[in-house]
Amino acid sequence: MTPALTKNQELVLGALADAKSPLSAYSILDCLRDDGLRAPLQIYRALEKLMERGLVHRIESLNSFVACAHPDCHNATLIAFAICDACGSVSEFSNEDLQTHLGAWCTKNKFQPTATTLEIRGKCAACKTN
């Protein structure tokens, strides 16, 4: 049985779920000051536990975080993000074909990945038409 989220974890996850784009830890802290969170360490601890549970992802290139859009994505070995440079939206997806090709490359080159995250930058459909 999975343990319940702590109050801080619930607050951080809620802030990310309500956000329209990825948030940095300090942006999360700013959102939650009125809820009693005052220290960056509180945010980082909550984020760490939420990432361990597969509820939150870190967007490396933006040094920010998003709530997981697919509850079963932690079963995939490859998680990809399409990041809109215009509006900041992030779409999360996993692709078996891409996963297969990368896996074959790793096998061929005797490379042992510990994590695979792909980030694609560009414009989303809504911003592309504007």
N, C-alpha and C positions, 0 to 999 in steps of 0.2 A: 504494500500500500504506500502510495506517495504521500509524504508529509504535507500538511497544509502550508500555504504561503504565510510568511510573517507579515505584519502590518506594513513594514517598509517595502517588502517585495510586492505586495498588492498595490501600494501607492505608485511605485516605479512602473510596474506593468500597466497600470491604469493610465498613467501619463503617456507612456509610449503608445498604448492602444488608441488614445484620443488624438495623438499628434498626426498631422497631415504629412509630415516629413520626418526623417531621422532626427534624433535629439542627441546632443552631447551630454555628458554626465553633468556638466555645469548648467545646461539648459533645464535638465530634469530637476536639479536642485532648485533652480529659480521657480519652477512650476510648483514645487512641493514645500516651499518655506512656510506657507500658511498652515500646512498639515503637520508641522513640527520637525521636519527634516532640516537640519542646519549645517551639517558637515558633509563635505565631499565623500569622506570615507563611508558614510551611511549609504550613499548612492552606489558607490563602487562595490560594496559588499552585496547589496541587493542585486545589482547587475550580474555579478559573478555567479550567484546562486541561480538566478533566472536563466543565464546562459547554460549553466550545467544541466538544467532541467529542460532545455530546448525551447524555452518560452520567449527568448530574446536573442537577437543576432547582433553582432558588431559589424558595422560597415567600415572596413579597414581604411579605405581611401578617404572617408569623411571623418574618421575618428568619432563616430556616433553610433547610435543604437536604434533598432526597430523591434517592435513586437513581432513575433513569429506569425506569419500569415497562414501557414499550413501546419497544423498540430502534429502531423506525422512526418514532417520533413527531417526530423532527427534520425529517421531510419535510412535516409539517403546519404550516400557518401559524398555527393557533390551538391552544394547549394549555390544557386546563382541569383544575382540581383541585377535588375535593370534600373539604373539611376538616371532620372531626368535632370539634365543640367539647367533647364529653364525653371521648372516649378519645384524641384527637389523631391518629387515623389519617388518611391522605391517599390518595385514589384519583385516579389520573391518567386523563384521557380526551381524545379529540378528537372533534368532531362536525362533519360536513360541512355540515349545514343551518345551524348557528350560524355557521360560518365563512362561508357564502354570504351570510347576512343582514348580518353585520358588514362583509364586503367590499362589499356594495351600499351600505351606509351610508357607508363611506369614499369610495367613488366619487362618490356623490351630493354629499357635503360636501367633495370635493377634499382629503381627508385622507390623508396617506401614512404608514401605521404602520410602525414599525421592528421592533416585536415585539408580540405579543398573548398575554397570559396572563390567564385568567379564574379567579378563586378564588370558590368557593361555600362558605359556612359554614353549618353546621347539625348534625344528628345522623345518624350512619350507621344502617343497618338494625339492627345489633346493639344499639346504645345506645338507639335509639328504642323498642325493645320492653322495655327494662329500666326 
